[in-house]
Amino acid sequence: MKKKIVIGGIVLLAIISLGVFFAMPQINEIQKDAYINNFEVFVEEVKERHGDYSKAEWETIGDEYQKLSVQDRLSHEKVLTKEDKKSISALDGEYLSYRTIGYLDHIIETTKDAIDKTIEYADGFIEGVNNALENDTTNE
């Protein structure tokens, strides 16, 4: 009886091992597809909000991008097809274009603010000079 239980356990273990062995490619494929989908969602979100991110938010987003583009990609590299790699490269390019536009928008906004402050300063300076000149001419 014990011998039958041991043999049954060994057979069951062999069946489970074979099942896991044959399921691994499907599991890897599902994980790879989830990775690509997560990358697509990430890029879509950046696309929608790239004009609204602050400098600090861009730093956080840059960290997320590094994880998706480098770390996560390396963990799936063995199962990526040529088409998968093309899709990921396209996502990289799309992300980088929105990041560049976001940075340019931030630079333009910062420059505009600096110019506005300079104009306000110049207006105040000119007004102060004019007031000083008026006071000098009225005191004479």
N, CA, C and O of each residue as an XYZ file, in Angstrom:
560
protein
N       0.815     -1.194      0.000
C       0.000      0.000      0.000
C       0.865      1.267      0.000
O       0.619      2.200     -0.764
N       1.893      1.281      0.879
C       2.782      2.435      0.938
C       3.500      2.635     -0.391
O       3.734      3.762     -0.828
N       3.841      1.519     -1.018
C       4.537      1.574     -2.291
C       3.660      2.235     -3.352
O       4.159      3.011     -4.167
N       2.353      1.935     -3.352
C       1.416      2.528     -4.312
C       1.277      4.033     -4.067
O       1.189      4.817     -5.012
N       1.258      4.424     -2.798
C       1.140      5.852     -2.453
C       2.388      6.603     -2.911
O       2.286      7.697     -3.466
N       3.547      6.029     -2.683
C       4.810      6.654     -3.090
C       4.854      6.774     -4.615
O       5.200      7.825     -5.153
N       4.500      5.685     -5.304
C       4.507      5.712     -6.783
C       3.484      6.721     -7.284
O       3.754      7.462     -8.229
N       2.314      6.755     -6.660
C       1.278      7.729     -7.041
C       1.767      9.158     -6.841
O       1.522     10.026     -7.679
N       2.459      9.401     -5.732
C       3.019     10.731     -5.462
C       4.064     11.128     -6.485
O       4.106     12.276     -6.926
N       4.897     10.189     -6.859
C       5.935     10.450     -7.860
C       5.293     10.751     -9.212
O       5.711     11.673     -9.913
N       4.286      9.979     -9.570
C       3.578     10.201    -10.844
C       2.901     11.573    -10.831
O       2.976     12.320    -11.807
N       2.245     11.894     -9.726
C       1.580     13.195     -9.608
C       2.595     14.332     -9.706
O       2.352     15.327    -10.388
N       3.711     14.185     -9.039
C       4.776     15.193     -9.097
C       5.314     15.342    -10.515
O       5.582     16.458    -10.960
N       5.472     14.238    -11.224
C       5.944     14.280    -12.614
C       4.936     14.983    -13.502
O       5.320     15.770    -14.368
N       3.659     14.713    -13.305
C       2.602     15.356    -14.104
C       2.587     16.857    -13.842
O       2.493     17.652    -14.778
N       2.676     17.241    -12.593
C       2.696     18.674    -12.236
C       3.927     19.340    -12.837
O       3.831     20.442    -13.377
N       5.077     18.690    -12.749
C       6.317     19.245    -13.312
C       6.198     19.446    -14.817
O       6.602     20.481    -15.347
N       5.644     18.454    -15.496
C       5.441     18.582    -16.940
C       4.471     19.705    -17.265
O       4.675     20.456    -18.219
N       3.420     19.815    -16.471
C       2.451     20.895    -16.677
C       3.089     22.263    -16.539
O       2.855     23.148    -17.362
N       3.893     22.438    -15.504
C       4.602     23.704    -15.299
C       5.584     23.938    -16.441
O       5.693     25.055    -16.947
N       6.297     22.894    -16.850
C       7.271     23.012    -17.927
C       6.600     23.490    -19.217
O       7.122     24.367    -19.905
N       5.447     22.912    -19.541
C       4.751     23.285    -20.771
C       3.983     24.602    -20.641
O       3.683     25.243    -21.648
N       3.664     25.006    -19.414
C       2.932     26.254    -19.198
C       3.851     27.474    -19.186
O       3.390     28.589    -19.431
N       5.127     27.287    -18.910
C       6.050     28.420    -18.794
C       6.081     29.317    -20.036
O       6.080     30.540    -19.890
N       6.109     28.764    -21.242
C       6.102     29.662    -22.401
C       4.842     30.546    -22.451
O       4.923     31.717    -22.820
N       3.701     29.995    -22.087
C       2.470     30.785    -22.076
C       2.518     31.850    -20.980
O       2.077     32.980    -21.186
N       3.051     31.488    -19.831
C       3.185     32.454    -18.733
C       4.119     33.590    -19.159
O       3.817     34.762    -18.936
N       5.243     33.242    -19.766
C       6.183     34.268    -20.248
C       5.522     35.166    -21.283
O       5.733     36.379    -21.278
N       4.728     34.583    -22.168
C       4.041     35.355    -23.206
C       3.032     36.319    -22.578
O       2.933     37.475    -22.990
N       2.294     35.846    -21.591
C       1.315     36.693    -20.900
C       2.026     37.842    -20.187
O       1.573     38.984    -20.249
N       3.135     37.546    -19.512
C       3.892     38.588    -18.813
C       4.465     39.600    -19.804
O       4.456     40.803    -19.541
N       4.959     39.117    -20.936
C       5.512     40.003    -21.964
C       4.422     40.928    -22.505
O       4.634     42.131    -22.654
N       3.252     40.351    -22.797
C       2.139     41.155    -23.308
C       1.691     42.198    -22.284
O       1.355     43.326    -22.646
N       1.687     41.817    -21.012
C       1.329     42.763    -19.948
C       2.352     43.895    -19.873
O       1.987     45.055    -19.678
N       3.624     43.558    -20.026
C       4.680     44.578    -20.022
C       4.469     45.578    -21.152
O       4.500     46.788    -20.931
N       4.255     45.074    -22.356
C       4.056     45.965    -23.508
C       2.800     46.811    -23.311
O       2.800     48.002    -23.621
N       1.744     46.207    -22.804
C       0.507     46.951    -22.544
C       0.737     48.055    -21.510
O       0.252     49.172    -21.689
N       1.471     47.758    -20.430
C       1.787     48.767    -19.406
C       2.582     49.920    -20.008
O       2.347     51.082    -19.674
N       3.516     49.602    -20.888
C       4.330     50.628    -21.546
C       3.437     51.505    -22.426
O       3.595     52.726    -22.448
N       2.505     50.889    -23.148
C       1.579     51.643    -24.007
C       0.704     52.575    -23.182
O       0.501     53.729    -23.560
N       0.183     52.087    -22.054
C      -0.649     52.909    -21.168
C       0.165     54.073    -20.618
O      -0.324     55.202    -20.562
N       1.393     53.807    -20.217
C       2.286     54.848    -19.704
C       2.492     55.952    -20.749
O       2.354     57.134    -20.436
N       2.817     55.573    -21.977
C       3.060     56.554    -23.038
C       1.781     57.320    -23.360
O       1.838     58.521    -23.624
N       0.641     56.657    -23.343
C      -0.640     57.325    -23.610
C      -0.927     58.380    -22.545
O      -1.406     59.470    -22.859
N      -0.633     58.055    -21.285
C      -0.839     59.023    -20.208
C       0.089     60.230    -20.375
O      -0.333     61.372    -20.190
N       1.344     59.974    -20.723
C       2.295     61.068    -20.950
C       1.817     61.923    -22.125
O       1.914     63.149    -22.087
N       1.309     61.281    -23.151
C       0.792     61.997    -24.324
C      -0.314     62.968    -23.917
O      -0.336     64.120    -24.351
N      -1.223     62.488    -23.084
C      -2.373     63.305    -22.679
C      -1.994     64.438    -21.734
O      -2.631     65.491    -21.754
N      -0.961     64.240    -20.898
C      -0.680     65.212    -19.844
C       0.668     65.907    -19.961
O       1.037     66.662    -19.061
N       1.427     65.678    -21.054
C       2.804     66.172    -21.115
C       2.922     67.684    -20.938
O       3.953     68.163    -20.464
N       1.912     68.433    -21.297
C       1.976     69.882    -21.157
C       1.717     70.377    -19.747
O       1.955     71.547    -19.447
N       1.229     69.495    -18.870
C       0.841     69.896    -17.520
C       1.830     69.493    -16.436
O       1.698     69.927    -15.292
N       2.818     68.670    -16.774
C       3.735     68.169    -15.759
C       4.712     69.242    -15.294
O       5.206     70.045    -16.085
N       4.978     69.234    -13.989
C       6.005     70.119    -13.425
C       7.368     69.452    -13.609
O       7.463     68.303    -14.042
N       8.410     70.194    -13.273
C       9.767     69.637    -13.372
C       9.910     68.411    -12.471
O      10.495     67.407    -12.878
N       9.377     68.490    -11.248
C       9.452     67.364    -10.309
C       8.681     66.156    -10.846
O       9.134     65.019    -10.714
N       7.526     66.404    -11.448
C       6.750     65.295    -12.019
C       7.507     64.641    -13.171
O       7.470     63.421    -13.326
N       8.203     65.459    -13.987
C       8.985     64.886    -15.081
C      10.088     63.971    -14.546
O      10.421     62.966    -15.175
N      10.651     64.314    -13.395
C      11.686     63.464    -12.805
C      11.100     62.111    -12.404
O      11.710     61.069    -12.645
N       9.918     62.131    -11.792
C       9.241     60.888    -11.406
C       8.886     60.074    -12.645
O       9.063     58.856    -12.673
N       8.391     60.752    -13.655
C       8.022     60.072    -14.903
C       9.268     59.494    -15.569
O       9.218     58.408    -16.147
N      10.380     60.214    -15.488
C      11.628     59.710    -16.039
C      12.068     58.419    -15.364
O      12.593     57.516    -16.015
N      11.850     58.336    -14.051
C      12.169     57.106    -13.320
C      11.274     55.953    -13.790
O      11.744     54.833    -13.989
N       9.982     56.242    -13.963
C       9.053     55.217    -14.459
C       9.473     54.746    -15.853
O       9.446     53.554    -16.159
N       9.859     55.707    -16.682
C      10.284     55.366    -18.041
C      11.527     54.473    -18.006
O      11.602     53.486    -18.738
N      12.497     54.816    -17.161
C      13.713     54.000    -17.043
C      13.360     52.563    -16.665
O      13.918     51.612    -17.212
N      12.434     52.420    -15.730
C      12.042     51.083    -15.293
C      11.419     50.317    -16.463
O      11.770     49.162    -16.703
N      10.504     50.952    -17.184
C       9.840     50.284    -18.310
C      10.802     50.032    -19.463
O      10.835     48.941    -20.033
N      11.570     51.037    -19.793
C      12.397     50.974    -20.990
C      13.636     50.107    -20.820
O      14.085     49.468    -21.772
N      14.189     50.082    -19.617
C      15.443     49.362    -19.418
C      15.231     48.106    -18.563
O      15.422     46.988    -19.041
N      14.843     48.292    -17.316
C      14.766     47.167    -16.383
C      13.737     46.121    -16.815
O      14.059     44.939    -16.936
N      12.496     46.565    -17.048
C      11.445     45.614    -17.423
C      11.723     44.992    -18.784
O      11.453     43.811    -19.005
N      12.260     45.788    -19.684
C      12.554     45.241    -21.010
C      13.593     44.119    -20.917
O      13.449     43.081    -21.564
N      14.625     44.328    -20.121
C      15.656     43.298    -19.967
C      15.084     41.991    -19.412
O      15.524     40.905    -19.790
N      14.117     42.101    -18.526
C      13.550     40.882    -17.945
C      12.695     40.111    -18.949
O      12.423     38.927    -18.748
N      12.271     40.768    -20.025
C      11.459     40.110    -21.054
C      12.208     39.920    -22.372
O      11.645     39.396    -23.333
N      13.446     40.333    -22.421
C      14.219     40.358    -23.673
C      14.228     39.013    -24.400
O      14.155     38.975    -25.628
N      14.314     37.926    -23.664
C      14.423     36.598    -24.289
C      13.162     36.195    -25.057
O      13.235     35.385    -25.981
N      12.020     36.749    -24.687
C      10.769     36.338    -25.343
C      10.224     37.400    -26.296
O       9.169     37.207    -26.900
N      10.935     38.519    -26.432
C      10.471     39.577    -27.335
C      10.726     39.181    -28.787
O      11.824     38.757    -29.150
N       9.698     39.327    -29.600
C       9.848     39.075    -31.029
C      10.375     40.335    -31.708
O      10.479     41.391    -31.084
N      10.698     40.215    -32.968
C      11.164     41.367    -33.738
C      10.081     42.451    -33.761
O      10.381     43.638    -33.632
N       8.826     42.037    -33.924
C       7.705     42.989    -33.917
C       7.546     43.656    -32.552
O       7.275     44.854    -32.471
N       7.713     42.884    -31.488
C       7.644     43.451    -30.136
C       8.711     44.530    -29.966
O       8.439     45.606    -29.435
N       9.922     44.233    -30.420
C      11.022     45.192    -30.294
C      10.751     46.455    -31.089
O      11.085     47.553    -30.644
N      10.144     46.309    -32.270
C       9.781     47.487    -33.066
C       8.731     48.323    -32.334
O       8.816     49.551    -32.307
N       7.749     47.658    -31.745
C       6.702     48.367    -31.001
C       7.288     49.117    -29.808
O       6.926     50.263    -29.543
N       8.191     48.459    -29.098
C       8.813     49.083    -27.926
C       9.679     50.264    -28.351
O       9.690     51.296    -27.680
N      10.398     50.123    -29.452
C      11.208     51.244    -29.959
C      10.318     52.422    -30.340
O      10.670     53.576    -30.095
N       9.170     52.130    -30.939
C       8.225     53.199    -31.287
C       7.703     53.881    -30.022
O       7.556     55.103    -29.994
N       7.424     53.107    -28.984
C       6.973     53.685    -27.712
C       8.072     54.548    -27.096
O       7.790     55.617    -26.555
N       9.321     54.090    -27.174
C      10.456     54.892    -26.694
C      10.485     56.245    -27.408
O      10.578     57.295    -26.773
N      10.404     56.200    -28.729
C      10.458     57.435    -29.511
C       9.302     58.366    -29.210
O       9.484     59.578    -29.097
N       8.114     57.799    -29.080
C       6.938     58.621    -28.785
C       7.076     59.282    -27.420
O       6.819     60.477    -27.276
N       7.481     58.505    -26.417
C       7.684     59.064    -25.083
C       8.697     60.210    -25.124
O       8.445     61.286    -24.583
N       9.836     59.974    -25.764
C      10.889     60.987    -25.803
C      10.433     62.255    -26.519
O      10.869     63.351    -26.166
N       9.571     62.121    -27.509
C       9.059     63.322    -28.189
C       8.184     64.145    -27.240
O       8.288     65.371    -27.204
N       7.315     63.465    -26.466
C       6.466     64.197    -25.510
C       7.298     64.794    -24.383
O       7.003     65.889    -23.904
N       8.324     64.090    -23.965
C       9.196     64.617    -22.911
C       9.906     65.877    -23.411
O      10.004     66.865    -22.682
N      10.395     65.845    -24.637
C      11.066     67.008    -25.217
C      10.110     68.185    -25.306
O      10.457     69.306    -24.935
N       8.909     67.929    -25.798
C       7.903     69.000    -25.905
C       7.575     69.537    -24.519
O       7.454     70.749    -24.340
N       7.430     68.652    -23.536
C       7.141     69.090    -22.168
C       8.245     69.974    -21.615
O       7.969     70.994    -20.984
N       9.492     69.591    -21.846
C      10.618     70.415    -21.406
C      10.634     71.762    -22.114
O      10.862     72.799    -21.490
N      10.391     71.741    -23.420
C      10.370     73.001    -24.168
C       9.260     73.913    -23.674
O       9.466     75.117    -23.518
N       8.082     73.347    -23.427
C       6.974     74.141    -22.883
C       7.365     74.759    -21.552
O       7.062     75.923    -21.290
N       8.043     73.977    -20.704
C       8.467     74.478    -19.398
C       9.499     75.601    -19.565
O       9.436     76.613    -18.867
N      10.436     75.419    -20.482
C      11.461     76.449    -20.732
C      10.803     77.723    -21.259
O      11.141     78.827    -20.832
N       9.866     77.561    -22.187
C       9.170     78.732    -22.751
C       8.397     79.455    -21.654
O       8.440     80.683    -21.572
N       7.690     78.701    -20.808
C       6.909     79.315    -19.732
C       7.831     80.036    -18.746
O       7.524     81.145    -18.309
N       8.954     79.414    -18.397
C       9.914     80.031    -17.480
C      10.508     81.293    -18.100
O      10.656     82.312    -17.426
N      10.845     81.222    -19.376
C      11.401     82.391    -20.074
C      10.375     83.506    -20.140
O      10.701     84.673    -19.926
N       9.129     83.144    -20.436
C       8.053     84.139    -20.499
C       7.879     84.817    -19.149
O       7.731     86.037    -19.080
N       7.898     84.028    -18.071
C       7.782     84.601    -16.727
C       8.946     85.553    -16.435
O       8.749     86.624    -15.860
N      10.150     85.158    -16.830
C      11.329     86.012    -16.601
C      11.212     87.308    -17.395
O      11.548     88.377    -16.885
N      10.744     87.227    -18.627
C      10.572     88.435    -19.448
C       9.508     89.335    -18.842
O       9.689     90.550    -18.772
N       8.388     88.743    -18.398
C       7.329     89.537    -17.758
C       7.856     90.249    -16.519
O       7.552     91.422    -16.301
N       8.647     89.548    -15.704
C       9.202     90.162    -14.494
C      10.191     91.268    -14.854
O      10.255     92.294    -14.177
N      10.960     91.059    -15.918
C      11.910     92.075    -16.362
C      11.169     93.320    -16.836
O      11.574     94.443    -16.533
N      10.096     93.122    -17.571
C       9.293     94.252    -18.042
C       8.677     94.992    -16.862
O       8.673     96.223    -16.836
N       8.155     94.248    -15.880
C       7.584     94.885    -14.685
C       8.660     95.671    -13.937
O       8.405     96.778    -13.464
N       9.850     95.106    -13.831
C      10.958     95.783    -13.172
C      11.311     97.062    -13.934
O      11.478     98.126    -13.338
N      11.421     96.941    -15.257
C      11.781     98.110    -16.073
C      10.710     99.188    -15.955
O      11.032    100.370    -15.832
N       9.430     98.787    -15.992
C       8.346     99.768    -15.841
C       8.445    100.481    -14.488
O       8.301    101.700    -14.403
N       8.692     99.696    -13.432
C       8.833    100.290    -12.094
C      10.041    101.202    -12.015
O       9.978    102.260    -11.389
N      11.143    100.807    -12.642
C      12.355    101.608    -12.644
C      12.108    102.935    -13.367
O      12.472    104.001    -12.872
N      11.485    102.852    -14.545
C      11.203    104.068    -15.320
C      10.248    104.974    -14.555
O      10.422    106.192    -14.530
N       9.233    104.370    -13.928
C       8.297    105.180    -13.147
C       9.023    105.860    -11.988
O       8.760    107.025    -11.689
N       9.936    105.138    -11.335
C      10.707    105.723    -10.238
C      11.589    106.864    -10.718
O      11.686    107.899    -10.059
N      12.234    106.677    -11.871
C      13.078    107.744    -12.433
C      12.218    108.951    -12.770
O      12.579    110.081    -12.440
N      11.079    108.722    -13.426
C      10.184    109.834    -13.777
C       9.712    110.568    -12.526
O       9.676    111.798    -12.517
N       9.351    109.846    -11.477
C       8.914    110.486    -10.229
C      10.045    111.301     -9.615
O       9.833    112.402     -9.106
N      11.252    110.739     -9.674
C      12.396    111.456     -9.127
C      12.663    112.727     -9.912
O      12.961    113.770     -9.330
N      12.556    112.642    -11.230
C      12.771    113.828    -12.059
C      11.696    114.877    -11.809
O      11.989    116.071    -11.744
N      10.445    114.427    -11.668
C       9.360    115.363    -11.394
C       9.571    116.055    -10.045
O       9.345    117.259     -9.924
N       9.992    115.320     -9.062
C      10.251    115.892     -7.750
C      11.404    116.894     -7.792
O      11.370    117.931     -7.129
N      12.421    116.564     -8.582
C      13.561    117.466     -8.725
C      13.130    118.768     -9.397
O      13.566    119.848     -8.998
N      12.271    118.666    -10.422
C      11.833    119.878    -11.145
C      10.853    120.674    -10.332
O      10.804    121.893    -10.493
N      10.063    120.063     -9.461
C       9.117    120.808     -8.634
C       9.809    121.408     -7.422
O       9.309    122.381     -6.858
N      10.922    120.872     -7.012
C      11.672    121.398     -5.874
C      12.549    122.577     -6.263
O      13.064    123.276     -5.390
N      12.722    122.805     -7.533
C      13.611    123.884     -7.963
C      12.944    125.180     -7.946
O      13.557    126.194     -8.281
